[in-house]
Amino acid sequence: MLTATLLGCGGTQPLPDRALSSLALTVAGRSLIIDCGEGTQTAARRWGVSLYKVDAILLTHYHGDHIFGLPGLWQTMAALGRTEPVLMAGPPGLSRLVQAFLAVAGPLPFELRLAEDAAKAGPLPVLGGQVTAFPLRHRAPCCGYAFDLPRAGRFDPDRAKALGIPVRLWRELQAGREAGGFAPHQVLGPPRRGLRVVYGTDSRPCGELADAAQDADLLCMDSTYPGDEDLDKAKLYGHATCAETGRLAAQAGVRRLWLTHYSAAVTDTAPGLAAARQYFAGAEAGFDGKTLDLNYDPD
Protein backbone atom coordinates (compact mmCIF):
# COMPACT_ATOMS: atom_id res chain seq x y z
CA MET A 1 0.00 0.00 0.00
CA LEU A 2 1.09 3.56 -0.80
CA THR A 3 -0.22 6.46 1.27
CA ALA A 4 -0.24 10.04 -0.04
CA THR A 5 -0.58 12.85 2.51
CA LEU A 6 -0.86 16.49 1.47
CA LEU A 7 1.13 18.34 4.14
CA GLY A 8 0.66 21.80 2.61
CA CYS A 9 -1.40 23.05 -0.33
CA GLY A 10 -0.63 26.77 -0.25
CA GLY A 11 1.47 28.96 -2.48
CA THR A 12 3.41 32.19 -1.87
CA GLN A 13 2.61 32.63 1.83
CA PRO A 14 1.26 30.41 4.61
CA LEU A 15 -2.24 30.96 5.95
CA PRO A 16 -3.61 29.95 9.37
CA ASP A 17 -5.23 26.82 7.89
CA ARG A 18 -2.94 26.30 4.90
CA ALA A 19 0.76 25.43 5.08
CA LEU A 20 3.02 25.82 2.08
CA SER A 21 3.74 23.21 -0.56
CA SER A 22 4.59 19.68 0.55
CA LEU A 23 3.44 16.14 -0.21
CA ALA A 24 4.46 12.98 1.69
CA LEU A 25 4.41 9.49 0.18
CA THR A 26 4.67 6.58 2.61
CA VAL A 27 5.35 2.90 1.95
CA ALA A 28 5.70 0.39 4.81
CA GLY A 29 6.33 3.18 7.32
CA ARG A 30 9.10 4.89 5.31
CA SER A 31 8.43 8.21 3.58
CA LEU A 32 9.64 10.67 1.00
CA ILE A 33 8.68 14.34 1.01
CA ILE A 34 8.25 16.46 -2.11
CA ASP A 35 8.84 20.16 -1.39
CA CYS A 36 9.36 21.56 2.06
CA GLY A 37 7.62 24.89 2.53
CA GLU A 38 7.00 26.56 5.89
CA GLY A 39 4.91 24.35 8.14
CA THR A 40 6.04 21.04 6.66
CA GLN A 41 7.45 19.49 9.83
CA THR A 42 4.50 20.65 11.94
CA ALA A 43 2.09 19.20 9.40
CA ALA A 44 4.02 15.93 9.26
CA ARG A 45 3.61 15.52 13.02
CA ARG A 46 -0.05 16.49 12.86
CA TRP A 47 -0.89 14.03 10.10
CA GLY A 48 1.18 11.07 11.29
CA VAL A 49 4.21 11.14 8.98
CA SER A 50 7.34 10.07 10.87
CA LEU A 51 10.16 12.55 10.34
CA TYR A 52 12.66 9.99 11.63
CA LYS A 53 11.74 7.75 8.69
CA VAL A 54 11.96 10.30 5.86
CA ASP A 55 14.37 8.73 3.37
CA ALA A 56 14.20 11.35 0.60
CA ILE A 57 13.44 15.05 0.21
CA LEU A 58 12.67 16.10 -3.37
CA LEU A 59 12.53 19.77 -4.28
CA THR A 60 10.74 21.04 -7.37
CA HIS A 61 12.52 24.44 -7.35
CA TYR A 62 14.02 26.98 -5.01
CA HIS A 63 11.37 29.62 -4.48
CA GLY A 64 10.90 30.25 -0.78
CA ASP A 65 7.41 28.76 -0.47
CA HIS A 66 8.88 25.37 -1.44
CA ILE A 67 12.09 25.31 0.62
CA PHE A 68 11.96 27.50 3.75
CA GLY A 69 10.95 24.57 5.96
CA LEU A 70 14.12 22.66 5.13
CA PRO A 71 16.63 23.73 7.87
CA GLY A 72 14.09 23.13 10.61
CA LEU A 73 13.11 19.77 9.15
CA TRP A 74 16.75 18.67 9.10
CA GLN A 75 17.27 19.79 12.70
CA THR A 76 14.20 17.90 13.86
CA MET A 77 15.30 14.74 12.06
CA ALA A 78 18.69 15.08 13.77
CA ALA A 79 17.06 15.59 17.17
CA LEU A 80 15.05 12.40 16.63
CA GLY A 81 18.30 10.47 16.16
CA ARG A 82 18.31 10.02 12.41
CA THR A 83 21.69 8.72 11.20
CA GLU A 84 20.80 6.97 7.93
CA PRO A 85 21.60 8.86 4.70
CA VAL A 86 18.87 11.01 3.17
CA LEU A 87 18.47 11.40 -0.59
CA MET A 88 17.94 14.96 -1.78
CA ALA A 89 17.03 15.82 -5.37
CA GLY A 90 16.25 19.01 -7.24
CA PRO A 91 17.00 21.06 -10.35
CA PRO A 92 20.42 22.67 -10.91
CA GLY A 93 21.55 24.72 -7.92
CA LEU A 94 20.80 22.07 -5.29
CA SER A 95 24.33 21.90 -3.87
CA ARG A 96 24.46 25.70 -3.42
CA LEU A 97 21.11 25.69 -1.66
CA VAL A 98 22.13 22.84 0.65
CA GLN A 99 25.38 24.56 1.62
CA ALA A 100 23.55 27.80 2.38
CA PHE A 101 20.94 26.06 4.54
CA LEU A 102 23.57 23.95 6.33
CA ALA A 103 25.13 27.22 7.48
CA VAL A 104 21.83 27.84 9.30
CA ALA A 105 21.00 24.29 10.40
CA GLY A 106 24.51 23.33 11.50
CA PRO A 107 26.20 19.91 11.20
CA LEU A 108 23.88 16.96 10.73
CA PRO A 109 24.36 13.37 11.95
CA PHE A 110 23.19 11.98 8.61
CA GLU A 111 24.62 12.25 5.12
CA LEU A 112 22.74 14.20 2.46
CA ARG A 113 23.15 12.35 -0.83
CA LEU A 114 22.49 14.89 -3.58
CA ALA A 115 20.99 14.21 -6.99
CA GLU A 116 21.79 17.51 -8.68
CA ASP A 117 19.82 18.25 -11.84
CA ALA A 118 17.37 15.50 -11.01
CA ALA A 119 15.63 15.57 -14.40
CA LYS A 120 18.86 14.24 -15.95
CA ALA A 121 19.77 11.85 -13.14
CA GLY A 122 17.50 9.02 -14.23
CA PRO A 123 15.37 6.89 -11.89
CA LEU A 124 16.37 7.08 -8.21
CA PRO A 125 15.63 4.10 -5.93
CA VAL A 126 13.65 4.89 -2.77
CA LEU A 127 10.93 3.23 -0.65
CA GLY A 128 11.16 0.00 -2.62
CA GLY A 129 10.27 1.83 -5.81
CA GLN A 130 11.80 4.58 -7.88
CA VAL A 131 11.32 8.29 -8.39
CA THR A 132 11.89 9.99 -11.73
CA ALA A 133 12.14 13.74 -12.22
CA PHE A 134 10.99 15.57 -15.35
CA PRO A 135 11.17 19.25 -16.40
CA LEU A 136 8.32 21.66 -15.72
CA ARG A 137 7.68 25.14 -17.13
CA HIS A 138 7.97 27.84 -14.50
CA ARG A 139 9.78 31.16 -14.11
CA ALA A 140 12.74 29.33 -12.55
CA PRO A 141 14.33 25.92 -13.24
CA CYS A 142 11.73 23.47 -11.95
CA CYS A 143 11.01 19.75 -12.09
CA GLY A 144 8.13 17.47 -11.23
CA TYR A 145 8.37 13.95 -9.84
CA ALA A 146 6.79 10.59 -10.63
CA PHE A 147 7.02 7.88 -7.98
CA ASP A 148 6.51 4.31 -9.15
CA LEU A 149 5.93 1.38 -6.84
CA PRO A 150 6.31 -1.82 -8.89
CA ARG A 151 4.42 -5.05 -8.48
CA ALA A 152 5.96 -8.41 -9.19
CA GLY A 153 4.30 -11.01 -11.40
CA ARG A 154 2.00 -13.64 -9.99
CA PHE A 155 3.76 -16.47 -8.12
CA ASP A 156 3.28 -19.87 -9.75
CA PRO A 157 3.38 -22.62 -7.09
CA ASP A 158 3.21 -25.37 -9.72
CA ARG A 159 6.43 -24.12 -11.32
CA ALA A 160 8.03 -23.87 -7.89
CA LYS A 161 7.08 -27.47 -7.09
CA ALA A 162 8.29 -28.70 -10.46
CA LEU A 163 11.66 -27.06 -9.81
CA GLY A 164 11.84 -28.65 -6.37
CA ILE A 165 11.99 -25.30 -4.56
CA PRO A 166 11.40 -25.71 -0.80
CA VAL A 167 8.26 -23.98 0.46
CA ARG A 168 10.34 -22.01 2.99
CA LEU A 169 11.92 -20.10 0.05
CA TRP A 170 8.68 -19.18 -1.67
CA ARG A 171 8.07 -15.96 0.23
CA GLU A 172 11.48 -14.55 -0.69
CA LEU A 173 11.06 -15.43 -4.36
CA GLN A 174 7.55 -14.01 -4.37
CA ALA A 175 8.99 -10.74 -3.03
CA GLY A 176 11.39 -10.62 -5.97
CA ARG A 177 14.54 -11.72 -4.11
CA GLU A 178 16.86 -14.60 -4.93
CA ALA A 179 16.80 -17.44 -2.43
CA GLY A 180 18.58 -20.76 -2.13
CA GLY A 181 20.15 -20.41 -5.57
CA PHE A 182 16.79 -19.80 -7.26
CA ALA A 183 15.82 -16.60 -9.10
CA PRO A 184 12.40 -14.91 -8.98
CA HIS A 185 11.94 -15.07 -12.76
CA GLN A 186 11.82 -18.86 -12.49
CA VAL A 187 8.53 -18.77 -10.58
CA LEU A 188 6.95 -15.39 -11.35
CA GLY A 189 4.79 -14.35 -14.24
CA PRO A 190 5.17 -10.99 -16.06
CA PRO A 191 5.15 -7.85 -13.88
CA ARG A 192 1.68 -6.55 -13.00
CA ARG A 193 0.51 -2.95 -12.95
CA GLY A 194 2.05 -1.09 -10.03
CA LEU A 195 1.21 2.32 -8.54
CA ARG A 196 2.21 5.77 -9.80
CA VAL A 197 1.90 9.16 -8.10
CA VAL A 198 2.85 12.32 -10.00
CA TYR A 199 3.52 15.74 -8.46
CA GLY A 200 3.71 18.77 -10.73
CA THR A 201 3.98 22.29 -9.31
CA ASP A 202 4.85 25.09 -10.00
CA SER A 203 4.20 24.91 -13.72
CA ARG A 204 2.23 25.80 -16.75
CA PRO A 205 0.51 22.78 -18.31
CA CYS A 206 3.09 21.10 -20.53
CA GLY A 207 3.74 17.96 -22.50
CA GLU A 208 6.34 16.70 -20.04
CA LEU A 209 3.81 16.75 -17.22
CA ALA A 210 1.07 15.20 -19.33
CA ASP A 211 3.42 12.41 -20.41
CA ALA A 212 4.54 11.66 -16.85
CA ALA A 213 0.92 11.61 -15.64
CA GLN A 214 -0.34 9.10 -18.21
CA ASP A 215 -2.58 6.59 -16.37
CA ALA A 216 -1.25 7.78 -12.98
CA ASP A 217 -3.12 6.63 -9.90
CA LEU A 218 -2.85 10.16 -8.48
CA LEU A 219 -1.85 13.49 -10.02
CA CYS A 220 -1.21 16.33 -7.58
CA MET A 221 -0.91 19.46 -9.73
CA ASP A 222 -0.51 23.23 -9.65
CA SER A 223 -3.92 24.89 -9.35
CA THR A 224 -2.88 28.38 -8.36
CA TYR A 225 -5.81 30.25 -9.93
CA PRO A 226 -9.47 29.17 -10.17
CA GLY A 227 -10.60 29.69 -13.76
CA ASP A 228 -9.47 30.82 -17.16
CA GLU A 229 -10.35 34.42 -16.33
CA ASP A 230 -6.95 34.32 -14.55
CA LEU A 231 -5.15 32.84 -17.55
CA ASP A 232 -3.05 35.92 -18.31
CA LYS A 233 -1.81 35.99 -14.72
CA ALA A 234 -1.10 32.25 -14.78
CA LYS A 235 0.99 32.65 -17.94
CA LEU A 236 2.85 35.63 -16.50
CA TYR A 237 3.88 33.87 -13.29
CA GLY A 238 4.30 30.34 -14.63
CA HIS A 239 1.33 28.63 -12.98
CA ALA A 240 -1.90 26.87 -14.01
CA THR A 241 -5.57 27.56 -13.50
CA CYS A 242 -7.79 24.87 -12.02
CA ALA A 243 -9.54 24.61 -15.38
CA GLU A 244 -6.22 23.93 -17.12
CA THR A 245 -5.34 21.35 -14.49
CA GLY A 246 -8.62 19.55 -15.08
CA ARG A 247 -7.99 19.53 -18.82
CA LEU A 248 -4.49 18.07 -18.44
CA ALA A 249 -5.75 15.37 -16.05
CA ALA A 250 -8.38 14.34 -18.59
CA GLN A 251 -5.82 14.35 -21.39
CA ALA A 252 -3.46 12.14 -19.37
CA GLY A 253 -6.18 9.71 -18.30
CA VAL A 254 -5.27 9.89 -14.62
CA ARG A 255 -7.33 8.00 -12.09
CA ARG A 256 -7.42 10.74 -9.42
CA LEU A 257 -6.62 14.45 -9.37
CA TRP A 258 -5.78 16.64 -6.38
CA LEU A 259 -5.69 20.40 -6.85
CA THR A 260 -2.89 22.08 -4.89
CA HIS A 261 -0.69 25.18 -4.59
CA TYR A 262 -3.57 27.61 -4.21
CA SER A 263 -2.84 31.32 -4.39
CA ALA A 264 -3.05 33.03 -1.01
CA ALA A 265 -5.83 35.12 -2.56
CA VAL A 266 -7.97 31.97 -2.93
CA THR A 267 -10.00 31.66 0.27
CA ASP A 268 -12.74 29.48 -1.21
CA THR A 269 -11.60 26.47 -3.25
CA ALA A 270 -15.11 25.64 -4.52
CA PRO A 271 -15.04 27.81 -7.69
CA GLY A 272 -11.70 26.33 -8.77
CA LEU A 273 -12.95 22.81 -8.08
CA ALA A 274 -16.03 23.45 -10.20
CA ALA A 275 -13.80 24.76 -13.01
CA ALA A 276 -11.60 21.65 -12.89
CA ARG A 277 -14.61 19.32 -12.82
CA GLN A 278 -15.87 20.74 -16.10
CA TYR A 279 -13.04 18.70 -17.67
CA PHE A 280 -12.23 16.03 -15.06
CA ALA A 281 -15.25 14.97 -13.02
CA GLY A 282 -13.17 13.24 -10.37
CA ALA A 283 -11.10 16.29 -9.41
CA GLU A 284 -10.72 16.88 -5.67
CA ALA A 285 -9.80 20.08 -3.84
CA GLY A 286 -6.58 19.68 -1.89
CA PHE A 287 -6.40 20.63 1.77
CA ASP A 288 -3.78 20.21 4.45
CA GLY A 289 -3.99 16.69 5.84
CA LYS A 290 -5.78 15.20 2.84
CA THR A 291 -4.81 11.52 2.77
CA LEU A 292 -5.30 8.67 0.33
CA ASP A 293 -4.36 5.00 0.59
CA LEU A 294 -3.55 3.52 -2.81
CA ASN A 295 -3.65 -0.23 -3.33
CA TYR A 296 -2.72 -2.43 -6.27
CA ASP A 297 -5.50 -3.33 -8.68
CA PRO A 298 -7.31 -6.51 -7.64
CA ASP A 299 -6.16 -9.60 -9.49
N, C-alpha and C positions, 0 to 999 in steps of 0.2 A: 504494500500500500504506500502511496505517496500523498503527503498532506501539504497543501498550499495554504499559507497564512499571510494575509495582507497586513503588514505591520504599520504601514503608513500610505495614505492615498493622496496626500496633498502635494501641491507644487508651489514654489517660490517662498512661502513663509508658513510656519506652523500655525494652526488654529487650536483653540481649546479642545476640540473634539476630533482634530485631524492632524496626525503627525506627518512628517515629510516622507518622501518616497522610500519604500522598502518592502520586499517580498521575501518570505522564508519558505523554503522547500525542505521537507523532513522525510527521511526514509529510515526506518528501524531506529529511531531515536537520534540519528545524526542529521545535521542541517547544513544548508548553505543559505546565504543571505545575498540578495541582489539589491544593490544600493543601500546607503546607510545615512539617510538624512537625520536631522535632529529628531529625537524621540524614539529612535530605533531600539535602543537597549531597554528603555522603559516599556515599550510595546511588547518586546520579546518576553519580558518577565510577565507582563499582564496576560498575554495570550498563550503562555505555556511552551515557549521555544527556549530550550536550554542553551545559554550562551557558552557554557563549558564545552558543548558538543557541536559548535559551529566549525565546520571543516573548510569552508571556503567563503570568501567575501568577493562578490563580483560587482564591479562598478561600471555603470553605463557611460558616464562622463564625469567631469570634474566641476560642474556648477555646484554652488554651496548647498542647495537643497537636496543634493544626492550624496554628499560626503561629510557634512559637518558633524555627524554622529560618530565618525570613525575613531578618533583618539579615545573618547570615553568608552566605546565598545571594547577596544583593545585593552584598556586598563581594567575593565570589569572582567574580561576573560582571564587576564593575568591574576587578578585577585581571587578568582575562583580556582586557581591552580592549574590552568591550562599549560601544558608543556609540549603537546603534539604540534607539528607544523601546521600552518594555515595557508591554503592557497589563496592568492589574491590575483585578480585579473581585471584588465581595463584597457582602454584605448591608449595610444602613445602618450607618454607623460606620467605613467603610473609610478615609476621609480622616483621621480622628482617629488610627486605628491607624498609618497610614503616617507621619504626622508624629511620632508617638511613637517609632517604630522608626528613623526617619531621624536622630533625636537620638542614637541609639546607633551606627548605621552610618556616619553622616557623609555629606557630599556625594557624589552619584553622577554619573558621566559620561554617564548615559543618563536620558531623561525617563520618568517613570512616568505613564502615561495612565490615569486612574482611571475606572472604571465603577461609580459608587456606586449602591447599591440595584439590583444586577444583575438581579434578577427582574423589574424594571420597565423595564430598559434596552433590551429587545428583542435580536434576534440581533446578535452581535458578530463581525466578520470576523477570522479568524486561521487560519494554516496552509493557506490555499486553501479553507477551509470556513467554518463559522460555529459559534459556541458560544451556547447559549441557557440562561439560568438559570431556575430554577423554585423556588417555596418548599417547604421541608421542615418537619417538625414536631419541634422539639427544645426544650430548655429556654431557648435563646437564639435570636435571629433567625438563620436558617440557610437556605441555598439549595443545591440540587443543580445539576448541569450536564449538558447533552446536547451532544455535539460531533457535527456532521454534516459528512461529506465527500461532496460531490455527485459525480455522474457524468453527463457529457454524453450526449446521444442518440447513436445510431450514425451514423457518417459515411456519406453516400451518394455514392460516386464518380460514379455516373451523373448525378445532379443537378449535381454540380460540373462535369462535362464539358459538360452541356447549357447551363450558364450561362457556359461559356468561362473558368472559373477556372483560372489556371496551377497546375500541380502543385506549384510551389514554395510556394504559399500554403496548401496543404491542411493541413499540420501545424498552423499557427496556428488555422485555422478549426476543426479537429478538437479543439483544446484550448479552444475556446470564446472565442477572441479575434478581433476584427475584423482583416481583412487586405486590403490592396489595394482598399478600397472595398466589400468583401463582408462580410456579417454571418453569424455561425455558424448562425442559424436557417434560412438559405437552403439549407444542406447537411446539417443534423443532424436526426435523428428526435427523438421525445419523450425527455425525460430518463429515464435508467434508474435502477434502485435504487442508492443510494449506500451509505455506511457510517455507522452511528450507535453511539457509545459513551456510556453514561450512568453518572454517578457520583452516588451518593446516600448520604451519611453526614455528620453524625450525624442520625438521624431514626427516628421511629416509621414503620411502613408507612402510606402515605397515598395518596389518589387522585392527587395531583399527581405523585408519583413513579411510580405505576403508569402514568399517562397518558404521561409522558415516555419510559418504558421500552418502550412498545408496539413489538414487532418489532425491538428493538435487537439489534445484533450482539454487544454485550457490556454487561452490567449489573454494575457493581462497587458493592456495597451493604453498608451497616451490618449487621454480624453479631456484635454485641458479646457476646451470651450464647448458649450452645449450644441449649437447648431451652425448651419452654414452661413448664417448672418454674421458669424465671427470669422469667416474664412480668410479675409484679408489679414486679420490679426494673427491667425494661426500660421499663415504663410510667412509673415514678417518675422515671427519669433521661433519658427521651426517646431510647431506643435500640430496636433490634429484636433478636429472637432469630433464630438461624439457621433455625429452623423457619418463622418468619414471613417471612424473606427468601426461602426456597424457595417459599412460597405466593405471594408477590407476583410472583416471576419467572415462575411458571407462569401466573398470571393475565394477565401482560403479554405472554406469548408470546415471551420473549426467546430468542435463540439460544444464548447462553452466560451463565453466572453465576459471578462471583468473590465469595467471601465475604471481607470485610475489616473492619478496625477491631475486632479482638478485644480483649476485656478483658484487662488484665494478669494476671488470675487464671486465664485460659485458657492452660494450658501444653500441652495436647493438643487439636489441632483436629479430631481424628477424630470425636468424639461430635457436635459441631456439624455437621460435614459429613454425617454419617448422618442427622441430623434434617432438614437442608435437602433431602437426596435423597429423603426420603419424599414430597416434593411436586414437586421438580424434579430429575429423574434426572441431568441434566448439570451439576449444581452442582460447583464446584471450590473447594478450600480455598486462600485467598490466602496467599502468603508473599513475603517481601522478595526482589525480583529476578524474580518471575514475569513472563513475557513472552509476548505473543501477537502474531503478525502477521496482520492482517485484510486480505483481498483482496476485490475486487468479485466478485459472483456471476458464474460463467461465462456467456457469452452463449448 
